[in-house]
């Protein structure tokens, strides 16, 4: 499925997004607010405000998806009963 904002301003270089993610994670560790993260992205990468907002939204959406996936994996319980009365030990 194609995400509308997959490309940032027509740039299909995913390495740029990886740099943004690394930078955002470092700022999050310092407990920087979302507004300040946008300003830092603009200053550091010389991008416009709307592009910085798109980057942050994309990052937060992926982070939320990753957290939801982790929660779903924790709910999975492996069943070692083979149905024939034998169990794996």
Chimera marker file (.cmm) of the C-alpha trace (Angstrom):
<marker_set name="trace">
<marker id="1" x="0.000" y="0.000" z="0.000" r="1" g="1" b="0" radius="0.5"/>
<marker id="2" x="1.359" y="3.400" z="-0.959" r="1" g="1" b="0" radius="0.5"/>
<marker id="3" x="1.542" y="6.100" z="1.686" r="1" g="1" b="0" radius="0.5"/>
<marker id="4" x="0.845" y="9.562" z="0.343" r="1" g="1" b="0" radius="0.5"/>
<marker id="5" x="3.692" y="11.171" z="2.272" r="1" g="1" b="0" radius="0.5"/>
<marker id="6" x="6.130" y="8.312" z="1.688" r="1" g="1" b="0" radius="0.5"/>
<marker id="7" x="8.263" y="10.674" z="-0.365" r="1" g="1" b="0" radius="0.5"/>
<marker id="8" x="9.181" y="13.969" z="1.184" r="1" g="1" b="0" radius="0.5"/>
<marker id="9" x="8.938" y="16.698" z="-1.466" r="1" g="1" b="0" radius="0.5"/>
<marker id="10" x="9.441" y="14.116" z="-4.200" r="1" g="1" b="0" radius="0.5"/>
<marker id="11" x="12.698" y="12.882" z="-2.698" r="1" g="1" b="0" radius="0.5"/>
<marker id="12" x="12.713" y="9.104" z="-2.632" r="1" g="1" b="0" radius="0.5"/>
<marker id="13" x="15.996" y="8.810" z="-0.736" r="1" g="1" b="0" radius="0.5"/>
<marker id="14" x="15.129" y="6.796" z="2.365" r="1" g="1" b="0" radius="0.5"/>
<marker id="15" x="18.548" y="7.531" z="3.837" r="1" g="1" b="0" radius="0.5"/>
<marker id="16" x="17.366" y="11.089" z="4.514" r="1" g="1" b="0" radius="0.5"/>
<marker id="17" x="14.484" y="9.795" z="6.578" r="1" g="1" b="0" radius="0.5"/>
<marker id="18" x="16.893" y="7.541" z="8.492" r="1" g="1" b="0" radius="0.5"/>
<marker id="19" x="18.980" y="10.615" z="9.366" r="1" g="1" b="0" radius="0.5"/>
<marker id="20" x="15.836" y="12.412" z="10.499" r="1" g="1" b="0" radius="0.5"/>
<marker id="21" x="14.841" y="9.432" z="12.657" r="1" g="1" b="0" radius="0.5"/>
<marker id="22" x="18.259" y="9.261" z="14.302" r="1" g="1" b="0" radius="0.5"/>
<marker id="23" x="18.147" y="12.970" z="15.023" r="1" g="1" b="0" radius="0.5"/>
<marker id="24" x="14.572" y="12.840" z="16.370" r="1" g="1" b="0" radius="0.5"/>
<marker id="25" x="15.434" y="9.897" z="18.651" r="1" g="1" b="0" radius="0.5"/>
<marker id="26" x="18.379" y="11.829" z="20.081" r="1" g="1" b="0" radius="0.5"/>
<marker id="27" x="16.126" y="14.816" z="20.746" r="1" g="1" b="0" radius="0.5"/>
<marker id="28" x="13.478" y="12.596" z="22.363" r="1" g="1" b="0" radius="0.5"/>
<marker id="29" x="16.104" y="11.206" z="24.737" r="1" g="1" b="0" radius="0.5"/>
<marker id="30" x="16.734" y="14.793" z="25.830" r="1" g="1" b="0" radius="0.5"/>
<marker id="31" x="12.957" y="15.182" z="26.312" r="1" g="1" b="0" radius="0.5"/>
<marker id="32" x="12.647" y="17.945" z="23.720" r="1" g="1" b="0" radius="0.5"/>
<marker id="33" x="9.076" y="19.000" z="22.905" r="1" g="1" b="0" radius="0.5"/>
<marker id="34" x="7.537" y="18.237" z="19.504" r="1" g="1" b="0" radius="0.5"/>
<marker id="35" x="7.526" y="21.914" z="18.567" r="1" g="1" b="0" radius="0.5"/>
<marker id="36" x="11.206" y="22.185" z="19.380" r="1" g="1" b="0" radius="0.5"/>
<marker id="37" x="11.899" y="18.998" z="17.396" r="1" g="1" b="0" radius="0.5"/>
<marker id="38" x="10.290" y="20.621" z="14.337" r="1" g="1" b="0" radius="0.5"/>
<marker id="39" x="12.433" y="23.742" z="14.802" r="1" g="1" b="0" radius="0.5"/>
<marker id="40" x="15.572" y="21.641" z="15.256" r="1" g="1" b="0" radius="0.5"/>
<marker id="41" x="14.802" y="19.659" z="12.086" r="1" g="1" b="0" radius="0.5"/>
<marker id="42" x="14.354" y="22.898" z="10.171" r="1" g="1" b="0" radius="0.5"/>
<marker id="43" x="17.653" y="24.294" z="11.428" r="1" g="1" b="0" radius="0.5"/>
<marker id="44" x="19.720" y="21.127" z="11.170" r="1" g="1" b="0" radius="0.5"/>
<marker id="45" x="18.507" y="19.911" z="7.764" r="1" g="1" b="0" radius="0.5"/>
<marker id="46" x="17.580" y="23.265" z="6.203" r="1" g="1" b="0" radius="0.5"/>
<marker id="47" x="14.018" y="22.188" z="5.426" r="1" g="1" b="0" radius="0.5"/>
<marker id="48" x="10.731" y="24.084" z="5.465" r="1" g="1" b="0" radius="0.5"/>
<marker id="49" x="8.338" y="23.883" z="8.409" r="1" g="1" b="0" radius="0.5"/>
<marker id="50" x="5.691" y="21.854" z="6.538" r="1" g="1" b="0" radius="0.5"/>
<marker id="51" x="8.310" y="19.287" z="5.538" r="1" g="1" b="0" radius="0.5"/>
<marker id="52" x="9.642" y="19.071" z="9.108" r="1" g="1" b="0" radius="0.5"/>
<marker id="53" x="6.095" y="18.522" z="10.386" r="1" g="1" b="0" radius="0.5"/>
<marker id="54" x="5.555" y="15.736" z="7.819" r="1" g="1" b="0" radius="0.5"/>
<marker id="55" x="8.786" y="14.068" z="8.899" r="1" g="1" b="0" radius="0.5"/>
<marker id="56" x="7.826" y="14.212" z="12.576" r="1" g="1" b="0" radius="0.5"/>
<marker id="57" x="4.294" y="12.924" z="11.902" r="1" g="1" b="0" radius="0.5"/>
<marker id="58" x="5.648" y="10.051" z="9.824" r="1" g="1" b="0" radius="0.5"/>
<marker id="59" x="8.145" y="9.210" z="12.561" r="1" g="1" b="0" radius="0.5"/>
<marker id="60" x="5.479" y="9.291" z="15.291" r="1" g="1" b="0" radius="0.5"/>
<marker id="61" x="3.081" y="7.178" z="13.197" r="1" g="1" b="0" radius="0.5"/>
<marker id="62" x="5.754" y="4.532" z="12.597" r="1" g="1" b="0" radius="0.5"/>
<marker id="63" x="6.797" y="4.618" z="16.251" r="1" g="1" b="0" radius="0.5"/>
<marker id="64" x="3.177" y="4.093" z="17.303" r="1" g="1" b="0" radius="0.5"/>
<marker id="65" x="2.786" y="1.221" z="14.815" r="1" g="1" b="0" radius="0.5"/>
<marker id="66" x="5.968" y="-0.414" z="16.127" r="1" g="1" b="0" radius="0.5"/>
<marker id="67" x="4.757" y="-0.128" z="19.728" r="1" g="1" b="0" radius="0.5"/>
<marker id="68" x="1.395" y="-1.662" z="18.799" r="1" g="1" b="0" radius="0.5"/>
<marker id="69" x="3.157" y="-4.541" z="17.013" r="1" g="1" b="0" radius="0.5"/>
<marker id="70" x="5.278" y="-5.194" z="20.109" r="1" g="1" b="0" radius="0.5"/>
<marker id="71" x="2.163" y="-5.299" z="22.312" r="1" g="1" b="0" radius="0.5"/>
<marker id="72" x="0.486" y="-7.788" z="19.967" r="1" g="1" b="0" radius="0.5"/>
<marker id="73" x="3.563" y="-10.043" z="20.033" r="1" g="1" b="0" radius="0.5"/>
<marker id="74" x="3.485" y="-10.053" z="23.851" r="1" g="1" b="0" radius="0.5"/>
<marker id="75" x="-0.094" y="-11.382" z="23.732" r="1" g="1" b="0" radius="0.5"/>
<marker id="76" x="0.895" y="-14.463" z="21.714" r="1" g="1" b="0" radius="0.5"/>
<marker id="77" x="1.127" y="-17.596" z="23.847" r="1" g="1" b="0" radius="0.5"/>
<marker id="78" x="2.779" y="-20.613" z="22.331" r="1" g="1" b="0" radius="0.5"/>
<marker id="79" x="0.820" y="-23.802" z="22.753" r="1" g="1" b="0" radius="0.5"/>
<marker id="80" x="3.076" y="-26.805" z="23.209" r="1" g="1" b="0" radius="0.5"/>
<marker id="81" x="0.181" y="-29.280" z="23.416" r="1" g="1" b="0" radius="0.5"/>
<marker id="82" x="0.144" y="-31.404" z="20.271" r="1" g="1" b="0" radius="0.5"/>
<marker id="83" x="-3.486" y="-32.451" z="20.664" r="1" g="1" b="0" radius="0.5"/>
<marker id="84" x="-2.599" y="-36.143" z="21.025" r="1" g="1" b="0" radius="0.5"/>
<marker id="85" x="-1.956" y="-35.950" z="24.751" r="1" g="1" b="0" radius="0.5"/>
<marker id="86" x="1.755" y="-35.399" z="24.333" r="1" g="1" b="0" radius="0.5"/>
<marker id="87" x="3.423" y="-32.209" z="25.350" r="1" g="1" b="0" radius="0.5"/>
<marker id="88" x="6.775" y="-30.732" z="24.425" r="1" g="1" b="0" radius="0.5"/>
<marker id="89" x="9.222" y="-30.638" z="27.311" r="1" g="1" b="0" radius="0.5"/>
<link id1="1" id2="2" r="1" g="1" b="0" radius="0.2"/>
<link id1="2" id2="3" r="1" g="1" b="0" radius="0.2"/>
<link id1="3" id2="4" r="1" g="1" b="0" radius="0.2"/>
<link id1="4" id2="5" r="1" g="1" b="0" radius="0.2"/>
<link id1="5" id2="6" r="1" g="1" b="0" radius="0.2"/>
<link id1="6" id2="7" r="1" g="1" b="0" radius="0.2"/>
<link id1="7" id2="8" r="1" g="1" b="0" radius="0.2"/>
<link id1="8" id2="9" r="1" g="1" b="0" radius="0.2"/>
<link id1="9" id2="10" r="1" g="1" b="0" radius="0.2"/>
<link id1="10" id2="11" r="1" g="1" b="0" radius="0.2"/>
<link id1="11" id2="12" r="1" g="1" b="0" radius="0.2"/>
<link id1="12" id2="13" r="1" g="1" b="0" radius="0.2"/>
<link id1="13" id2="14" r="1" g="1" b="0" radius="0.2"/>
<link id1="14" id2="15" r="1" g="1" b="0" radius="0.2"/>
<link id1="15" id2="16" r="1" g="1" b="0" radius="0.2"/>
<link id1="16" id2="17" r="1" g="1" b="0" radius="0.2"/>
<link id1="17" id2="18" r="1" g="1" b="0" radius="0.2"/>
<link id1="18" id2="19" r="1" g="1" b="0" radius="0.2"/>
<link id1="19" id2="20" r="1" g="1" b="0" radius="0.2"/>
<link id1="20" id2="21" r="1" g="1" b="0" radius="0.2"/>
<link id1="21" id2="22" r="1" g="1" b="0" radius="0.2"/>
<link id1="22" id2="23" r="1" g="1" b="0" radius="0.2"/>
<link id1="23" id2="24" r="1" g="1" b="0" radius="0.2"/>
<link id1="24" id2="25" r="1" g="1" b="0" radius="0.2"/>
<link id1="25" id2="26" r="1" g="1" b="0" radius="0.2"/>
<link id1="26" id2="27" r="1" g="1" b="0" radius="0.2"/>
<link id1="27" id2="28" r="1" g="1" b="0" radius="0.2"/>
<link id1="28" id2="29" r="1" g="1" b="0" radius="0.2"/>
<link id1="29" id2="30" r="1" g="1" b="0" radius="0.2"/>
<link id1="30" id2="31" r="1" g="1" b="0" radius="0.2"/>
<link id1="31" id2="32" r="1" g="1" b="0" radius="0.2"/>
<link id1="32" id2="33" r="1" g="1" b="0" radius="0.2"/>
<link id1="33" id2="34" r="1" g="1" b="0" radius="0.2"/>
<link id1="34" id2="35" r="1" g="1" b="0" radius="0.2"/>
<link id1="35" id2="36" r="1" g="1" b="0" radius="0.2"/>
<link id1="36" id2="37" r="1" g="1" b="0" radius="0.2"/>
<link id1="37" id2="38" r="1" g="1" b="0" radius="0.2"/>
<link id1="38" id2="39" r="1" g="1" b="0" radius="0.2"/>
<link id1="39" id2="40" r="1" g="1" b="0" radius="0.2"/>
<link id1="40" id2="41" r="1" g="1" b="0" radius="0.2"/>
<link id1="41" id2="42" r="1" g="1" b="0" radius="0.2"/>
<link id1="42" id2="43" r="1" g="1" b="0" radius="0.2"/>
<link id1="43" id2="44" r="1" g="1" b="0" radius="0.2"/>
<link id1="44" id2="45" r="1" g="1" b="0" radius="0.2"/>
<link id1="45" id2="46" r="1" g="1" b="0" radius="0.2"/>
<link id1="46" id2="47" r="1" g="1" b="0" radius="0.2"/>
<link id1="47" id2="48" r="1" g="1" b="0" radius="0.2"/>
<link id1="48" id2="49" r="1" g="1" b="0" radius="0.2"/>
<link id1="49" id2="50" r="1" g="1" b="0" radius="0.2"/>
<link id1="50" id2="51" r="1" g="1" b="0" radius="0.2"/>
<link id1="51" id2="52" r="1" g="1" b="0" radius="0.2"/>
<link id1="52" id2="53" r="1" g="1" b="0" radius="0.2"/>
<link id1="53" id2="54" r="1" g="1" b="0" radius="0.2"/>
<link id1="54" id2="55" r="1" g="1" b="0" radius="0.2"/>
<link id1="55" id2="56" r="1" g="1" b="0" radius="0.2"/>
<link id1="56" id2="57" r="1" g="1" b="0" radius="0.2"/>
<link id1="57" id2="58" r="1" g="1" b="0" radius="0.2"/>
<link id1="58" id2="59" r="1" g="1" b="0" radius="0.2"/>
<link id1="59" id2="60" r="1" g="1" b="0" radius="0.2"/>
<link id1="60" id2="61" r="1" g="1" b="0" radius="0.2"/>
<link id1="61" id2="62" r="1" g="1" b="0" radius="0.2"/>
<link id1="62" id2="63" r="1" g="1" b="0" radius="0.2"/>
<link id1="63" id2="64" r="1" g="1" b="0" radius="0.2"/>
<link id1="64" id2="65" r="1" g="1" b="0" radius="0.2"/>
<link id1="65" id2="66" r="1" g="1" b="0" radius="0.2"/>
<link id1="66" id2="67" r="1" g="1" b="0" radius="0.2"/>
<link id1="67" id2="68" r="1" g="1" b="0" radius="0.2"/>
<link id1="68" id2="69" r="1" g="1" b="0" radius="0.2"/>
<link id1="69" id2="70" r="1" g="1" b="0" radius="0.2"/>
<link id1="70" id2="71" r="1" g="1" b="0" radius="0.2"/>
<link id1="71" id2="72" r="1" g="1" b="0" radius="0.2"/>
<link id1="72" id2="73" r="1" g="1" b="0" radius="0.2"/>
<link id1="73" id2="74" r="1" g="1" b="0" radius="0.2"/>
<link id1="74" id2="75" r="1" g="1" b="0" radius="0.2"/>
<link id1="75" id2="76" r="1" g="1" b="0" radius="0.2"/>
<link id1="76" id2="77" r="1" g="1" b="0" radius="0.2"/>
<link id1="77" id2="78" r="1" g="1" b="0" radius="0.2"/>
<link id1="78" id2="79" r="1" g="1" b="0" radius="0.2"/>
<link id1="79" id2="80" r="1" g="1" b="0" radius="0.2"/>
<link id1="80" id2="81" r="1" g="1" b="0" radius="0.2"/>
<link id1="81" id2="82" r="1" g="1" b="0" radius="0.2"/>
<link id1="82" id2="83" r="1" g="1" b="0" radius="0.2"/>
<link id1="83" id2="84" r="1" g="1" b="0" radius="0.2"/>
<link id1="84" id2="85" r="1" g="1" b="0" radius="0.2"/>
<link id1="85" id2="86" r="1" g="1" b="0" radius="0.2"/>
<link id1="86" id2="87" r="1" g="1" b="0" radius="0.2"/>
<link id1="87" id2="88" r="1" g="1" b="0" radius="0.2"/>
<link id1="88" id2="89" r="1" g="1" b="0" radius="0.2"/>
</marker_set>
